[in-house]
Amino acid sequence: MPFWRMCRKSEPRVPFPTIPMVASWWTPIMTLQLSRLLVAVVLKNGSMATHLILTKRASPMNWRDPEDITSKKAMQFAWKAYEQYAFGMDEIKPETMQGANGWGGFGTTLVDSLDTLWLMGMKEEFDRARDWVRDSLNNNRNRMVSFFETTIRSLGGLLAAYDWSGDDVFLEKAHDLGGRLFKAIENNPLGIAYGQVNLESGHTHNIPWTGDNAITAEFGTVQIEFRMLARLTGNEDFKTKSEKMFQILKDMNPPHGLYPYFVKNSGSAPSFSNQKLTFGAMGDSFYEYMLKVWLQGGRTEDMYREMYDKSIQGMHDELLQVSSPSGLVFIADKNSGHLDTKMDHLVCFMGGLLALG
């Protein structure tokens, strides 16, 4: 029996309500607790759709469990420091208690935390952050930013905040930002996004240290956000052109469904330019989005599920190892056909992904 079938229920693939799932990446201190929350939602409601359907606005969660209360207090502590010392800046440096703008200078921590504030019932804090977005967030930045990081953190954060609250200010800002970021895809004649984009001029290029290459986990981890933006704005280009990058990768058809993390996005056609296979850095979230895009589309778009199933079977056959003498199962890397028997810390997301799949 294929490995992926052992990791999921045997059930027919039937459509269910479309999920406007947005990858707004939680503040690190909340990752574990919000994973528990998600599991609780799934167990209680039988699917992930209940709290994520666009047309059914949700109220903040009722935090009663002692562990949940402890986590909320941790968030309140962290947010209070950010609001006091770095409000509106990209991040706070905990040792010096100073703000820093290393991610574009448009409130990355604030925008990335909006949905967490909402979920935790931190209404006053959410409202102050919302007012900052309305009055001070300016996406017209004359600087190069990461297409990937800005999409998952800023665009995803705005879309998630709109999805939870229904406040149009978040959608307006998301539409503006998404249009600027989208130049990274539109400007490449092969359809594989460049790694960096100037939000004011629309100038694009690859990340300098990658040369002529795009990173698989970067251009393969923006589809959820742009598909949702297309749905909300009616601009189908956001959907079709972001999805095209998945189709291109599928057509390249690497052995075992395992994708090297460098793809040359210049010349006559895209091609793999290294032989490093990993579920860690630069490969990780591409495999995550195979499954989540399928879920977002109501489990009806078979290509994404088939890509996921093939890659998970490939991971099992090619990369899954058992340590000695402890007997611990881990997912190794492969370099040019040779196993590298270490597990990148970013691979730790795979337990949750396998459970979800």
C-alpha positions in Angstrom: 0.0 0.0 0.0 1.4 3.4 -0.9 2.7 5.3 2.1 0.4 8.3 1.7 -2.7 6.0 1.9 -1.5 4.7 5.3 -1.4 8.4 6.5 -4.9 9.4 5.6 -8.4 8.1 5.9 -9.8 6.0 3.1 -12.7 8.2 2.0 -14.1 9.4 -1.4 -13.0 12.8 -2.6 -16.1 14.8 -2.5 -16.4 18.6 -2.8 -16.9 20.6 0.3 -17.2 24.4 0.8 -14.3 26.3 -0.7 -11.8 27.4 2.0 -10.3 30.8 1.6 -7.2 29.5 3.4 -4.5 32.2 3.8 -1.0 31.6 4.9 -0.6 34.4 7.4 2.3 33.2 9.4 1.8 33.4 13.1 4.2 35.1 15.4 6.7 32.4 16.6 5.5 32.4 20.2 2.0 31.3 19.1 2.8 28.6 16.5 2.4 25.7 18.9 -0.7 26.9 20.6 -2.4 27.9 17.3 -1.6 24.4 16.0 -3.5 23.0 18.9 -6.3 25.4 18.2 -6.5 24.3 14.6 -6.6 20.6 15.7 -9.5 21.5 18.1 -11.4 23.2 15.3 -11.0 20.2 13.0 -12.0 17.7 15.7 -15.0 19.7 16.8 -16.4 20.5 13.3 -15.2 17.7 11.2 -13.5 19.9 8.6 -11.4 23.0 8.4 -14.1 24.8 6.5 -16.2 25.9 9.4 -14.1 28.9 10.6 -12.6 29.7 7.2 -15.5 30.2 4.9 -15.4 33.7 3.4 -19.1 34.4 3.7 -19.4 33.3 7.3 -17.6 35.8 9.5 -16.2 34.3 12.7 -16.1 35.7 16.2 -12.9 35.5 18.3 -12.3 32.2 20.1 -13.5 31.8 23.7 -10.3 31.1 25.6 -11.2 29.0 28.7 -8.6 26.2 28.8 -5.8 27.1 31.3 -3.1 26.3 28.7 -4.9 28.6 26.2 -5.1 31.4 28.8 -1.3 31.0 29.4 -0.6 31.3 25.7 -2.8 34.3 25.4 -0.9 36.0 28.2 2.3 35.2 26.4 0.9 36.9 23.3 -0.3 39.9 25.3 3.2 40.2 26.8 5.0 40.0 23.5 2.5 42.4 21.8 2.7 45.0 24.6 6.4 45.2 24.1 6.1 45.5 20.3 3.4 48.2 20.6 5.4 50.1 23.2 8.8 50.0 21.5 8.3 49.3 17.8 4.7 49.8 16.8 4.4 50.1 13.0 8.0 48.8 12.4 8.8 45.5 10.9 10.2 43.9 14.1 11.4 44.5 17.6 14.9 43.6 18.8 14.2 42.0 22.2 17.6 42.7 23.8 17.8 46.4 22.9 14.0 47.0 22.8 14.4 48.9 19.5 12.5 48.6 16.3 14.0 47.7 13.0 12.8 47.8 9.4 14.5 44.9 7.7 11.6 43.6 5.7 10.5 46.5 3.7 9.5 49.1 6.3 5.8 48.5 6.4 4.9 47.0 9.7 5.6 43.4 8.9 5.1 42.2 12.5 1.9 44.2 12.9 0.3 43.0 9.7 1.5 39.4 10.2 -0.1 39.4 13.7 -3.5 40.8 12.8 -5.3 37.4 12.6 -3.6 36.2 15.8 -4.9 39.3 17.6 -8.4 38.6 16.3 -8.3 34.9 17.1 -7.2 35.7 20.7 -10.0 38.2 21.3 -7.5 41.0 21.7 -10.0 43.5 20.3 -8.5 46.8 21.5 -5.1 45.8 20.2 -6.6 44.6 16.9 -8.4 47.9 16.5 -5.3 50.0 17.1 -3.4 47.9 14.6 -6.3 48.2 12.2 -6.1 52.0 12.5 -2.4 51.9 11.8 -3.1 49.9 8.6 -5.7 52.4 7.5 -3.7 55.6 8.3 -0.1 54.6 8.0 0.5 51.5 5.8 2.1 52.6 2.6 3.0 49.9 0.0 4.6 52.3 -2.4 8.1 51.6 -1.3 11.1 52.4 -3.5 13.1 49.4 -2.4 13.6 45.7 -3.4 11.6 43.3 -1.2 11.3 39.5 -1.1 8.4 38.5 -3.3 7.9 35.3 -1.3 8.3 36.7 2.3 6.2 39.8 1.5 3.5 37.6 0.0 3.2 35.2 2.8 3.6 37.7 5.6 2.1 41.0 4.5 -0.3 40.0 1.7 -1.3 36.9 3.7 -1.7 38.9 6.9 -4.0 41.5 5.2 -6.1 38.8 3.5 -6.4 36.8 6.8 -7.4 40.0 8.7 -10.1 40.7 6.1 -11.3 37.1 6.1 -11.8 37.2 9.9 -13.1 40.7 10.4 -14.7 41.7 7.1 -13.2 45.1 7.3 -12.7 46.5 3.8 -9.6 48.5 4.7 -7.6 45.2 4.8 -8.9 44.2 1.3 -8.0 47.6 -0.1 -4.5 47.4 1.2 -4.2 43.8 0.1 -5.3 44.6 -3.5 -2.8 47.4 -3.7 0.1 45.3 -2.4 -0.8 42.2 -4.4 -0.8 44.2 -7.6 2.7 45.5 -6.9 4.1 42.1 -5.9 2.5 40.4 -8.9 5.1 42.1 -11.2 7.5 39.4 -10.0 5.5 36.9 -12.0 4.3 39.1 -14.8 7.8 40.4 -15.7 9.2 36.9 -16.2 8.6 35.6 -19.8 8.8 31.9 -18.6 6.2 32.5 -15.9 8.5 31.6 -13.0 8.6 34.5 -10.6 11.7 36.6 -9.8 12.7 36.5 -6.2 12.7 40.3 -5.6 10.5 43.2 -6.7 10.6 47.0 -6.2 7.2 47.9 -4.9 7.3 51.4 -6.4 8.9 50.9 -9.8 7.9 47.3 -10.5 11.5 46.4 -11.3 12.3 42.8 -10.7 15.2 40.4 -10.5 16.3 37.2 -8.9 17.9 37.3 -5.4 21.5 38.1 -6.2 23.1 35.1 -4.6 20.8 32.7 -6.6 22.1 33.9 -10.0 19.7 32.9 -12.8 17.7 30.7 -10.4 14.4 31.0 -8.6 13.8 29.0 -5.4 11.2 26.3 -5.5 9.8 26.9 -2.0 9.4 30.6 -2.8 7.6 30.7 -6.2 5.7 27.6 -5.1 4.4 29.2 -1.9 2.3 32.1 -3.1 -0.7 30.4 -4.7 -3.1 30.4 -1.8 -2.7 34.1 -1.3 -3.1 35.1 -5.0 -5.9 32.7 -5.6 -7.8 34.3 -2.7 -7.0 37.8 -4.0 -8.4 36.8 -7.4 -11.6 35.6 -5.8 -12.0 38.8 -3.8 -11.1 41.3 -6.5 -12.3 39.5 -9.7 -8.8 39.7 -11.3 -8.4 36.1 -12.6 -4.8 36.8 -13.6 -3.8 36.5 -9.9 -5.1 33.0 -10.0 -4.1 31.7 -13.4 -0.6 33.1 -13.5 0.3 31.9 -10.0 -1.2 28.5 -10.7 0.8 28.3 -13.9 4.0 27.9 -11.8 2.7 24.7 -10.3 1.7 23.4 -13.8 5.2 24.2 -15.0 6.8 22.2 -12.2 4.4 19.3 -12.6 5.3 19.1 -16.3 9.0 19.0 -15.5 8.2 15.7 -13.8 11.2 15.0 -11.6 11.7 11.4 -10.4 9.6 10.4 -7.3 7.9 13.7 -7.2 10.8 15.3 -5.4 11.8 18.7 -6.7 15.3 20.2 -6.6 15.2 23.7 -5.0 16.8 25.7 -7.8 14.9 26.3 -11.0 16.5 28.4 -13.8 14.0 31.0 -14.9 15.8 32.4 -17.9 16.6 31.2 -21.3 14.1 29.2 -23.5 12.5 27.1 -20.8 12.7 26.5 -17.1 15.1 23.8 -15.9 16.4 22.4 -12.7 19.8 23.7 -11.9 20.8 21.6 -8.9 20.2 18.2 -7.6 19.5 18.9 -3.9 16.3 17.3 -2.6 15.0 18.4 0.7 11.9 19.0 2.7 13.9 21.6 4.6 14.9 25.1 3.7 14.2 26.2 0.1 12.0 23.1 -0.6 9.7 22.9 2.4 6.6 24.9 1.9 6.2 24.0 -1.8 5.1 20.5 -0.6 2.9 22.1 2.0 1.1 24.2 -0.7 0.4 21.1 -2.9 -2.0 20.0 -0.2 -3.3 23.3 0.9 -4.1 24.6 -2.5 -6.1 21.4 -3.1 -8.0 22.0 0.2 -8.5 25.7 -0.7 -10.2 24.6 -3.9 -12.6 22.3 -2.2 -10.7 19.1 -2.9 -11.7 19.3 -6.6 -8.5 20.1 -8.3 -6.8 16.7 -8.7 -3.5 17.9 -10.0 -2.5 19.3 -6.6 -3.5 16.2 -4.7 -1.7 14.0 -7.1 1.5 16.0 -6.8 1.2 15.8 -3.1 0.6 12.1 -3.0 3.5 11.4 -5.4 5.9 13.6 -3.4 5.0 12.0 -0.1 5.5 8.5 -1.5 8.8 9.7 -2.9 9.8 11.1 0.5 9.0 7.7 2.0 10.9 5.8 -0.6 14.0 8.0 -1.0 14.5 10.1 2.1 12.9 8.5 5.1 15.5 7.1 7.5 15.9 5.6 11.0 18.6 6.8 13.3 21.0 4.5 15.2 21.1 3.6 18.0 18.0 5.6 19.0 15.7 4.3 16.3 14.1 7.7 15.6 12.5 8.2 12.2 13.6 11.3 10.3 13.6 12.8 6.8 17.0 13.2 5.3 18.2 15.2 2.3 19.7 14.0 -0.9 22.6 15.7 -2.7 23.3 14.6 -6.3 21.9 11.1 -5.4 23.8 10.8 -2.1 22.0 10.8 1.2 22.8 13.5 3.7 21.6 11.8 6.9 20.5 14.9 8.8 17.1 16.5 9.3 16.8 20.2 8.7 14.9 21.8 11.5 12.4 23.3 9.1 11.3 19.8 8.2 9.5 19.7 11.6 6.4 21.0 9.8 6.0 17.6 8.2 4.2 16.0 11.1 1.4 18.5 10.9 1.3 18.2 7.1 1.0 14.4 7.1 -1.8 14.6 9.7 -3.6 17.2 7.5 -3.1 15.1 4.4 
